[in-house]
């Protein structure tokens, strides 16, 4: 089934993020192809971010940041 849950992660902000397989497929084929195979990094960033910011354009959107290598950050947007 295309809409089955791929992963669900509890965030430090007290809410969980759920990503289904069809949405992940959209992300890695249309929006951000470089994210293919990086499900674990997204989950780690949501679970243990080094920084969380609110979007400047939408107060309902959070950006979770985690440094992956020196001078390179991973950002998961919820």
PyMOL commands that set and color helices and strands:
alter all, ss='L'
color gray80, all
select helices_A, chain A and resi 21-31+33-35+39-47
alter helices_A, ss='H'
color red, helices_A
select strands_A, chain A and resi 5-10+16-20+51-54+62-69+72-77
alter strands_A, ss='S'
color yellow, strands_A
deselect
rebuild
show_as cartoon
